[in-house]
Amino acid sequence: MPNSSAASSFVLRARDLVKSYADRTVLAGVSLTASPGQRIGLVGENGAGKSTLLRILVGAEDPDSGELTRPDDLGFLHQEPPFTPDTTLAAALDEALADHRAAQARLTELADALGEAPEDPGILAAYGEVLDWAQQHDTWNADHRAEVVLDGLGLGGITGDRRIGTLSGGQRSRLGLAVLLLRRPRALLLDEPTNHLDESALTFLQQHLTALPGAVVLASHDRVFLDAVCTDILDLDPAVDGPTRYGGTFTDYLAAKRAERARWEQRYTAEQNELAALRHAVDVTARQVSHHGMRRDNAKMAYDYSGGRVQKQISRRVRNAQQRLDDLTAAQVREPPSPLRFATPLTGRETTTDVVLQIREAGVRGRVWIDELDVTGTDRLLITGGNGAGKSTLLQLAAGRLAPDTGSVQRRHDVSIGLLEQDVTFAEPRKSPRQIYATPHRDDRPDLRDLGLLAPADLDRPVGVLSVGQRRRLALALLLADPPQVLLLDEPTNHLSLTLVGELEDALHTAPGAIVVASHDRWLRRRWNGPTLNLHDGRSAGGESPPCPTRPTPPGCIPAPGPS
């Protein structure tokens, strides 16, 4: 059982943490303080240091510099639960509840001692400390909580004699989370806790975490989860003043970020205007002196005297302007990164309200079946469904990458269709993203760096060595630079930071042509205001939103080709 006096005075504090790997600095002066009842969400670009910060907080890694204070009673969600394959579920639960049972046994022991020496101050103090800990950790309700937690995380049907080695990877991850929740540590650190959880388990975890009395620090890409759980957000992405903490929910954080972005842009514009004025002052204005007045013959001596004073004034003005220019140049705020924007379509490429994609009684056996689906050139359609429902297969059919086993898939011959796949490959893996993006060259194409999808260090690496996420970002950049008239996006929010995800969603509202998105992203789904096609068990079914319209076969449609 953890030391109760230490737990009662607990605070988790990190100050000015610095951590580097080889020649890359991951954390540079990051500070964090978490008190009981606070639930802090870590957000930021992949590689911004969220997982590194959690590992340092728990003691799995040491910072290069900085100060750290942590309680003894600290819990960390491991990717794999710390049990051997032969450990049974019952034994794992017994270990998770060991502190609670030890507290109950200790209270019984101290109660017996008090019966013999009721005035002993040492026994009274010890009893009070253990009682406080037991009350804070809801010890007498621990066995009931075990049943509730296992049921809530989808593990209630597993018998106690089941060995952990026979569980699936998802079940083992959920067991590790369950064990951690049953311990109820004073500080709880979670790295992507929503992995392997279905909708009901996510809802349970959200409710459970908000009821915990201790502090929680977590990293997650699930925006609905962050919004439901967090009382504070620590943003590790680059900002004007470095990593910034925001009070409130994730929705509050988004509003604050928008306001901060506006201030950043205003400050940058004001500084650039001042820099331009200072450069002009140094080069021109500070050196201008009017000598156009008529001088009398007897004024030469006075002019020489006053001219000397003017030259000194000019020198002082030049020095002052130059000093201010040097100071502002050194301290100027960097230009805000450009948000995602879809490029304007090529000249002559126009959207149409006619049907551009039509599917009739088509599908792939065991994967997806569509009775009928029409998409016009201006439609916005969201495809939802669980894993294996056929979302990706449907997009492959629509793009012509896959031929249906039966039925018809037709699309207009004069309409371009682009697909962002989940696993992107490139025909020339030795080429760099910069080389691929530059072909074919177009003057109106935005610079790859300005899109903010790839780190500068990755722009010249071979695409064959990039991660799946980095290749998807490059593929998205190609679509942004030259958007097709029908854009098919398969889980577009995967592998993007929360900031980029938001910018992508904003860009979809103004993108040219038709947009068809397949996604499990709860935040995107809840804010979608167009038609939804919900797939269940490999067959299409009506969604919660207005159903997709059915229209007659359009003229000019041709069967979609088979796999390419």
N, C-alpha and C positions, 0 to 999 in steps of 0.2 A: 504494500500500500504506500503511495507517495507521501512524503512529509507534508502534513496538513498545514503547518504554519507557513511553509514555503509556498504552498498552493494558494493560501488565502491572501498573500501579499503579491501575487503574481502580476507581472507585466512582461510582455514580449517586446523587446526594443532592439532595433538595429540602427546604427548611426554611421553614415559616411562609408558604406561598404564598397570596396573595390575588388574586382575579380577579373583576371585576364587569363587567357589560354593562348600560349605561343605569342603571336604578335597581335592578337585581337582582344580588346577590352570589352567584356560583356556587361559588367556593372561598374559604373563610375560615380561614386559618391551617393549611393542610394540609402535612404533612411526610411524607417518604418517603425511605428509604435502601435501595438494592438493591446487593447484592454478587454476585460471580460464583457461579453455582450456585443462586441464589435465583430463584424464579418467583412473582411477586406478582400476585394477581388483584384487580382493582378491581371492587367491587360497589356497588350503590346504586340509588336510584330514578332513573327517566329525568329528566335535568336536574340530577342531583346533582353533575355535573362530571367524570365519568370521561373522556370524550373531550377535554374542555378540559384536564384534567391531562396527558393524553398529548401533546397539541399543545404544551403549555408545556415538557414534559420534552424533546421533540425540537427545540424552538426555533422551531416554526411560529408561536407566539404568545408574547408577553411577559407576565409577571405584573405586576400593579399594584405588588406589593411582595413581598419574600421573597428567599431566597438559592437559587441553583441551581448545581450542579456536574455536568457531564456529560462523558463521554469523547469523543474524536474519532471512535472507531469505534462509531457508533450507527446502528441500523436502525429504520425506521418503516414499517409496512404502510399504504400508500396505498390509497384506494378504487379508484383506477385506476392500473395500473403506469405509471411515468414513461418511456414509450416512445412514439414517433410511430407512427401506424397503419401506415406502410410498413416499420417495423422487422421483420425476420424473427425467428423463434424462435431460430435459431442465433446471431444477432447479440445478442439479449437475454441469452442464456446466456454468450456471450463477455464481455459487459460485467459480468455477475455474477461471473465467475471471473477478472476482470482482475487483482485484487490477488493472487490465488494464482499466476497465471502470472508476474506481475511479481516475486513473491518467489522463484520458482524461477529466473528469469533473473538476479536479483540474487545469489542464492547461487552460481550458476555463475560469475558475474563475480568475486565475492569469493574463490571457491575458486582461480580462476586467479591472482588477485593474491597469495594466500597462497603459491602455488607459487613465485612469484618472491621474496616477502619473508615467509617463514614466521614470523619473529619480530616483525613489525610489530604493535604493540599496538592501533593504530587499526583496522587491517584485522581483527584478531582480535575486537575488541569489536563491530564492525559485523556480522561474520559471526555472532557469537553472538546478537545481537539479532534479526536476520532469521531465523535458525534457530529461535529460541524462538517467534517469531510464526507461522512455518510449521507448527511442531509443534502449537501451540495451536489453529490453524485447520484442521488435518488437510489440509494443502495437497496432499500427494502422492496423496490419495484423492479429490480434488475432482471429477474427471471421472466417476468411478464414482458418487459421491454425486449428481451431476447426473442420471444415469439413474435412480437409486433415488428421488430426490425427485419427478421428473416422473411416474414410474410411480405412486408413492404418492398423488399428488394428481390422478390421472386424466388426465394430459397425455402419457402415454408414446406414444400412437398418433399424435401430431401431428408431421409432418415438419419438419425444420429450416428449409426454405425457405418455410414458411407465414408469411404476414404477420399481424401482431398485429391489424390492423384487421379481418381476416376472422374472428376468434375471437368467440365469444359473450361476453356480459358475465360469466358465471360462469367461463368459461375464462380471461378476462383477469385476473379477481381471483385465481384460483388460480395463474396465472403470476407475478403480483406477489408472492404468498406464496412461491412456489418460488424466485424470484430472491433474496428476502431470506434464506431458509434456506441457500441456497448460499453467500452472502457470509459467514455465520457471524459477525456482528458481536459485539463484546463485550457490548453492551447491545441488546436487541431489544424494541421497543414494538409491541404488536398491539392494534388496535381491532376487536372482533368478528371474529376470524380464522376462525370456523367457518362464516360465511356461504358459501353455494354449495358446501359440502362434503357428500358423501354419507357413509354410515356407514363405509365402508372408508377413505376419505380422512381422516375424523375420527380414526379409530384410528391411522392412520399419523402424523398431525400430533401427537397426544398422545405417542406413543412418541418421535418425533423431538425434540420440545421438551424432554422429560425427560432426553434424552441430551446436550443442549447444555451446554458448560462455562460460558457467559456468563450474564448476568443477563437475566431476562425480566419485563416488566411488561405485563399484558394486561387488557382489559375484555371480558367475554363474558356472555351470558345462558344459555349452555349449562352447566347445573350438573354434568352428567357430565364435561364437559371440564374445568371448574374443579377438580373433585374428583380427576381423574386427573393433572393437570399441576401445580397450585399447591403451593408450600411455605408460602405466607403469603397472607392475605386482608386487604386494606385496605378497610374498610367506610366509604363516604362518606355513608351515610344518617344523619339526625339521631340522636344518642344522648346519654346523660347527659353524657359528657365529650367530645363532638364526634367527628370521624372517628377510628376505632379500628383498629389493626392486630392481627390474630390470627395466631398461628403454627399451622401445620398445614394439613391439607387442607380442602376445603369442608365435608366432614362434620364435621370438628373445629370449624370455624367455627360451624356450626349449633348444635352442642352448647354452645359457649361463649356464643352469642347467647341461647339459652334460659336459661342460668344468669344471664346479664347482665340479661335481661328480668325474671327473678324478683327479682333484687337491686334493680332499678329500681322495681318495684312495691312491694317491701317498704320501700324508702327513702321513696318517695312517701307511702305510708300512714303511716309513722312520723312524717314531717314534718307531714302534715296533722293527725295526732293531737296533736302538740306545739303546732302553731299554735292549734288549738282550745283546748288547755289554757292557753296563754299569754293568749289573748284573754279567757278566763274569769278568769284571774288578774288581769289588768289591770282588768277591769270589776267583778269581785266579790270574789274571794278576797283579793287584796292590800289591799282596803279594809275587810275584816272585822276587828273588834276586839271582844272580849267585855267588856261593862260590866255584867254581870248580878249581880256580887257585891254584898253589903250593905256600905255604907260607914258607918263610924263618924263621929260629928260632928267628931272631931278629926283625921279623915283627909283633909279637903278639900284642905289644903295639899299633902299627899303625893300625892293623886290628880292635882292640877293639875300637879305636877312630873312624875310618871310619865306622865300623859296627854300631856305635851309630847314625852316620849321616844317614846311609842308612835306619835304622829303622824309623828315623824321616821322611825321604822322603817317605817311604812306608806309614806311618800313614797319611801324608798329601795327598798322592795320593788316599788312601782309602777314606779319608774324602771328598775329592773333588768329587770323583766318586759317593760316597753315596749321597752327597748333590745334584748332578745333577740328580741322579736316583730318589731321592725323589721329586724333583721339576717337572721332566718330568712325573713321575707317577701321580702326582696330577693334572697336566695340560694337560695330553695327550688327543688327540681328540678321540672320541668314534668311534668304528668300523662302517663304512657305512652300512646301512641296505641292506640285500641281495635283489636284484631285483627278480621279478617273473621268474621262470624257469620251464619248463616242464621236469619231470623226464624221464630218459631213459626207454623205454619199457622193460617189463620183458623178460628174456632170452627165445628165441624161438618165441617171438611175432614179426612178421615181417609185414611190409606194403606190399600192393599189388597194382598193377595198374589195376587189374580187377574190374568190377563193384561189389560193396558191398551192394548197396542200390538202389532199383528200384521201381518207382511208375508209375502206368498206370491207367489213367482215374479214379482216386480215389479222395475222398473227404468226407467232412462232410457237410450236408445240411445247408445252410445259413452261413457257416463259411469259407470254403476253397474248391477249386477244382483244381486238378493238372491233366493236360492232360498226360504228360509224363516227368519223371525226372530220370536221372541216376547219381549216385555218385560213383566214383572209390575210391580206398583206399588211394589215394594221392591228391584228389581234395580239392580245397578251394572254397567255395560257400557262397555268401552273399545273404540273403533274405531281401528284403525291401518292404515297403508298409505302408500305413497309419494305424491308430488305427482301429481295426476291419477287417483288410484285411485278417487275417488268418495266420499270421506269427507263432504265438505260436501253433496254431492247427496243422500246417504242421510239426513242430518239434515233437509234441506229436505223430503224425502218424508215423513219421520216427523212433522214439524211441520205438514204440510198446506200448506206454502208452494209445493209443486211437485207436479203430478199425474204419476203414472207413465204411461209409454207403454203398458204392459201389466201384467197381474197386479192384485193387490189390496193396498191399504194400509188397515188398519182400526184404529180406536181407540175406546175407550169414550166414549160421549157425555157422561158425567158426570165426566170427568177433564180437568183443565186441563193444557195442554202449553205450555211456554215454551222459546224458542230464543235463545241468544246467538250471533249471526252474526259472521262475520269483518269484514264491512263494514256498520256500523250507520248507518241514517239515521232521522231523526225527522220527523214530519209537519209540525211547526211549528218550522222552523229558527231563528226569531227568539227563541224562548223560551230562557230560561237553564236550566242543569241544576237549579238550586234550584226553579224554577217547575215544571218537568216532574216532578221527584221529589215535590213537594208535592201532586200531583193523582193520585188522590183523597187527601184528608187522612185520616190515621189516627193516633190517639194512641199506639198501640203500635209504630209504625214508628220504627226507629232514625234519628237525625239523620244527614243526608247527610255532614256533616263528620266524624262519628265513624267512618264506614266507611273513611276514608283512601284512597279511590280517586281523588279529584280534589283538586288543589291549591286552597286557599282563593281564590286569584286567579281561578280558572276557574269558580267556582260561579255567578257572575252574568254570564258572557259568553254570547252567543248560541251555541246548540249548532251552528249552521251554520258557525261559524268554528273550531270545535274540530277537532283532528286525529282521524284514524281511531281511534287508541288511546284518546284521551279520550272519544270517543263510545262506544266499547266499554265503558269503565269505567262510564259512566253507565248503560248498558244492564244491566251486571252489578249495579249498585247497585239498580236497579228489581227485578231478580230476587231479590236478597238480601232486599229489604224485603218482598216478597210472593211467596215461592217457589211455583211451580206443583207439581202432583203428579208431573209428568214433566218433568225439566229436561234439555234438550239443549244441550250446550256445544261449540262449534266452535273448537278451538285456544284454550282459555280462558287459557293461560299467556302468550299473546302480549301485548305492551305492558304487562306488569306487572313491577314490580321483583321481585327474587328473594325478598325478604321477603314481599311480598304474595302471590307465587305459593305459597310454603309455607303461608301462612295460608289461602289458598283451598283448597289440597289437604286441609288439616286440616278445614276446614269441610265439605268434600264427604263426609267420613266420617260426619258427624252430621246432614247435611241431610235433611229429610223427603222422602218420595216416592222415585221412581226417578231415577237419574242415568245419562245416556248421554253419554260424552265422546269426541270425535274429536280426536286429538292426535298430533303427531310428536315431542313433548317426550320425550327419552330418559330423563330423570330420573323423570318421571311414569310412563312405560311400565314401567320396571324395578321400580317399587315398587307397581305395581297388583296387587292380590291377588284380583281378581274375574275374571269371564269376559272374553275378548278376541275381537273379530271382526276378522280381518285381511283387508283388501281387496287384491286383486292384479289389475292390468290390467282394472279395471272390473267384476270378478266377485268374489263373496265366496268366502273359503276359510277353512279351519280355522285358528285361532290357536294360540299356544303355551299359553295358559291353557285351562281347561275350556271346552268349546264351549257356545254359547248353547242353553238348553233349548228343545225343541219341545213345544208344548202344543196341545190342541184349541182350536178357535175359541171364544172366551169369549162368554157371553151379553151382550147389551147393546152390542156393538160396532157401529159404523157406519163406512162408507167415509170415509176422510179427504178433505176438500174439496180442490179444485184450488188453483192459485195465488191468493193474496189480494193 
